[in-house]
């Protein structure tokens, strides 16, 4: 770190990740160990360099650093050392070379000569005594094991190679008003115990994730009651670019509220478990480097039920990857979620329900999202291998917690008959009383060609003023292996326009208009209805805009507009 700013290694493609083809002559799909590049820059590189490549090799949500074994400048071929990336290497994906001495050409870059034990560094400015910090401590800066009623307040913790604060077990410990930055591990870990609280802290410039919170008993559905409240979390996942989150929540009964989370290559939050409440947060500028990703993401377990995502502000989400960004991403058969009272503004897809059931999407404001809602029946199509025994993970997890027995069926009654009730069919989803407008589409509906959409989805009392009402997949996809290709084989869309009379007849239970329901001011989070009586008649409830994001308290003197 120089003056508390992390420095980057010497790299080619200083302006970002490049897209180049993998080794020619190999059939399209995964290819291990060798690919071609364009240009002649590597011809000037010394063989003594310990070169790495970082890339999104097959999927835009999975990156890795790979050691370069050799470079053939004549044939412009790179051979990588084992072990290889889990998903292999696919053409036209993004990567960059790292730790190349000849590319040490910008202030702030460094090169490691491991054999000589020497670092070559190009400082960003004239250095004074004590300006340079190199961290060696791999252990957490603070560890609390089985502690109770301890409050850790007002500290600045920085410059560790490992985590900042790790709390294991115990109860009623609080971390308040602290700054945690420049860390190689997660800033704060709350692991087990009950009723711990992380509040009004600033967490930034982190190599990996910011907060991991877990606890509660999933077998008994007993909550831990941890809270992550009123924290400013930004510029995390700076080294490991995927699989690291602003908040990773697991277990039973955690509350994530009033946080401002922004500026990261991957996702703001990932959710596992039951009965969590994610409310009154503000999330923006995440997933900046990834695709098929979400502001909050979950999936692949029917028993993760009872979770509520309400009254959050999601805005300015856009990623470069193949499948874009979804604000609330209920992926791969996520079920039993409630998504209500949220404001989505230029948030990519606002909500995606990916094959799950019994989800409620209601009373959300969706402005300039494309589409506002995505619904699919993937279990009847390209994800059928989750139900034919090839990928039995969801059913294994169901049996592990005895999902058809108490306490699960007591709290979530529909689990009792789920396994006998056509589990691939996304039944019981409701999309009701939402307001949406913009140049994009209101809804995408895929894979229902094998099942009646209206029998599985309730869609009514929504006020829609999008240019396109719905895009439907009119025929099955081609046969393809999703684990080998990163291309979209989808064909045969049907577009239903909002202005068409046939659309308005088919979806007569919704209010479809040419003019939007009102105006939205992103500076104040104010929704002003053009016809308040009409909005009230839909049953649309007022939004909790004044409570979203950071709040002033004893530790924090600025409200929701906090930035770096």
NORQUI-V860652 format. One record per residue. N is the residue number from 1. PHI is phi in whole degrees, 0 to 359 (none if undefined). Layout:
n & phi
N & PHI
N & PHI
This chain:
n & phi
1 & none
2 & 244
3 & 50
4 & 68
5 & 246
6 & 296
7 & 253
8 & 255
9 & 284
10 & 295
11 & 211
12 & 270
13 & 70
14 & 296
15 & 268
16 & 142
17 & 274
18 & 263
19 & 252
20 & 220
21 & 282
22 & 279
23 & 308
24 & 290
25 & 88
26 & 263
27 & 306
28 & 304
29 & 136
30 & 291
31 & 216
32 & 263
33 & 94
34 & 208
35 & 206
36 & 260
37 & 227
38 & 253
39 & 84
40 & 238
41 & 301
42 & 299
43 & 297
44 & 269
45 & 273
46 & 287
47 & 291
48 & 283
49 & 297
50 & 266
51 & 268
52 & 237
53 & 236
54 & 245
55 & 198
56 & 259
57 & 283
58 & 227
59 & 250
60 & 284
61 & 242
62 & 218
63 & 247
64 & 197
65 & 258
66 & 238
67 & 282
68 & 276
69 & 278
70 & 199
71 & 233
72 & 256
73 & 291
74 & 293
75 & 265
76 & 53
77 & 239
78 & 247
79 & 248
80 & 261
81 & 278
82 & 282
83 & 282
84 & 273
85 & 302
86 & 305
87 & 261
88 & 76
89 & 229
90 & 235
91 & 299
92 & 65
93 & 267
94 & 260
95 & 203
96 & 211
97 & 273
98 & 229
99 & 62
100 & 245
101 & 301
102 & 292
103 & 259
104 & 282
105 & 228
106 & 225
107 & 303
108 & 97
109 & 269
110 & 218
111 & 226
112 & 257
113 & 261
114 & 295
115 & 298
116 & 270
117 & 65
118 & 226
119 & 246
120 & 262
121 & 223
122 & 253
123 & 293
124 & 283
125 & 200
126 & 298
127 & 266
128 & 255
129 & 298
130 & 83
131 & 285
132 & 265
133 & 236
134 & 239
135 & 273
136 & 239
137 & 284
138 & 269
139 & 282
140 & 301
141 & 292
142 & 225
143 & 231
144 & 236
145 & 251
146 & 54
147 & 262
148 & 221
149 & 56
150 & 253
151 & 245
152 & 248
153 & 231
154 & 73
155 & 269
156 & 250
157 & 240
158 & 206
159 & 63
160 & 247
161 & 282
162 & 256
163 & 280
164 & 275
165 & 234
166 & 239
167 & 248
168 & 241
169 & 65
170 & 77
171 & 202
172 & 55
173 & 265
174 & 230
175 & 242
176 & 224
177 & 63
178 & 260
179 & 245
180 & 237
181 & 207
182 & 55
183 & 239
184 & 275
185 & 247
186 & 287
187 & 291
188 & 223
189 & 236
190 & 248
191 & 242
192 & 80
193 & 73
194 & 208
195 & 60
196 & 277
197 & 218
198 & 248
199 & 219
200 & 56
201 & 253
202 & 250
203 & 236
204 & 203
205 & 53
206 & 243
207 & 295
208 & 240
209 & 283
210 & 265
211 & 227
212 & 236
213 & 232
214 & 216
215 & 159
216 & 98
217 & 244
218 & 288
219 & 295
220 & 259
221 & 57
222 & 266
223 & 283
224 & 274
225 & 75
226 & 288
227 & 228
228 & 239
229 & 226
230 & 66
231 & 256
232 & 257
233 & 239
234 & 201
235 & 51
236 & 252
237 & 55
238 & 276
239 & 252
240 & 280
241 & 271
242 & 224
243 & 75
244 & 237
245 & 228
246 & 298
247 & 221
248 & 252
249 & 244
250 & 215
251 & 97
252 & 223
253 & 73
254 & 264
255 & 239
256 & 241
257 & 214
258 & 61
259 & 268
260 & 250
261 & 235
262 & 200
263 & 58
264 & 204
265 & 287
266 & 235
267 & 275
268 & 285
269 & 216
270 & 231
271 & 238
272 & 230
273 & 106
274 & 227
275 & 56
276 & 277
277 & 238
278 & 245
279 & 216
280 & 63
281 & 264
282 & 239
283 & 228
284 & 204
285 & 51
286 & 252
287 & 56
288 & 287
289 & 237
290 & 229
291 & 225
292 & 53
293 & 227
294 & 223
295 & 300
296 & 231
297 & 226
298 & 201
299 & 158
300 & 72
301 & 201
302 & 296
303 & 271
304 & 282
305 & 245
306 & 78
307 & 273
308 & 237
309 & 241
310 & 222
311 & 59
312 & 255
313 & 245
314 & 247
315 & 206
316 & 53
317 & 248
318 & 201
319 & 235
320 & 275
321 & 286
322 & 299
323 & 252
324 & 68
325 & 236
326 & 240
327 & 294
328 & 249
329 & 252
330 & 270
331 & 276
332 & 38
333 & 73
334 & 301
335 & 220
336 & 72
337 & 266
338 & 244
339 & 239
340 & 215
341 & 72
342 & 277
343 & 249
344 & 244
345 & 230
346 & 49
347 & 250
348 & 64
349 & 286
350 & 287
351 & 225
352 & 239
353 & 253
354 & 263
355 & 88
356 & 278
357 & 221
358 & 59
359 & 263
360 & 245
361 & 242
362 & 217
363 & 59
364 & 254
365 & 259
366 & 234
367 & 240
368 & 56
369 & 254
370 & 213
371 & 278
372 & 289
373 & 226
374 & 240
375 & 229
376 & 214
377 & 243
378 & 301
379 & 296
380 & 267
381 & 225
382 & 290
383 & 256
384 & 296
385 & 289
386 & 285
387 & 241
388 & 256
389 & 96
390 & 291
391 & 237
392 & 272
393 & 303
394 & 296
395 & 285
396 & 298
397 & 292
398 & 300
399 & 290
400 & 302
401 & 260
402 & 54
403 & 297
404 & 260
405 & 234
406 & 297
407 & 274
408 & 295
409 & 287
410 & 290
411 & 274
412 & 233
413 & 302
414 & 290
415 & 292
416 & 299
417 & 248
418 & 302
419 & 293
420 & 258
421 & 244
422 & 49
423 & 304
424 & 291
425 & 271
426 & 281
427 & 279
428 & 79
429 & 283
430 & 232
431 & 239
432 & 220
433 & 56
434 & 259
435 & 240
436 & 218
437 & 206
438 & 148
439 & 283
440 & 273
441 & 265
442 & 286
443 & 209
444 & 248
445 & 232
446 & 238
447 & 74
448 & 270
449 & 296
450 & 260
451 & 203
452 & 290
453 & 303
454 & 293
455 & 281
456 & 253
457 & 238
458 & 262
459 & 230
460 & 202
461 & 61
462 & 265
463 & 261
464 & 241
465 & 227
466 & 275
467 & 298
468 & 254
469 & 275
470 & 206
471 & 247
472 & 244
473 & 279
474 & 271
475 & 208
476 & 297
477 & 291
478 & 294
479 & 287
480 & 203
481 & 257
482 & 293
483 & 268
484 & 242
485 & 238
486 & 239
487 & 229
488 & 262
489 & 267
490 & 290
491 & 224
492 & 76
493 & 272
494 & 241
495 & 254
496 & 260
497 & 272
498 & 295
499 & 279
500 & 287
501 & 298
502 & 297
503 & 296
504 & 291
505 & 288
506 & 295
507 & 243
508 & 295
509 & 285
510 & 245
511 & 264
512 & 250
513 & 229
514 & 280
515 & 263
516 & 293
517 & 290
518 & 177
519 & 236
520 & 235
521 & 254
522 & 293
523 & 289
524 & 245
525 & 58
526 & 261
527 & 257
528 & 248
529 & 285
530 & 289
531 & 224
532 & 304
533 & 295
534 & 293
535 & 297
536 & 295
537 & 295
538 & 289
539 & 88
540 & 286
541 & 272
542 & 301
543 & 273
544 & 268
545 & 299
546 & 290
547 & 255
548 & 281
549 & 84
550 & 297
551 & 235
552 & 289
553 & 206
554 & 298
555 & 260
556 & 236
557 & 262
558 & 248
559 & 270
560 & 290
561 & 274
562 & 304
563 & 232
564 & 300
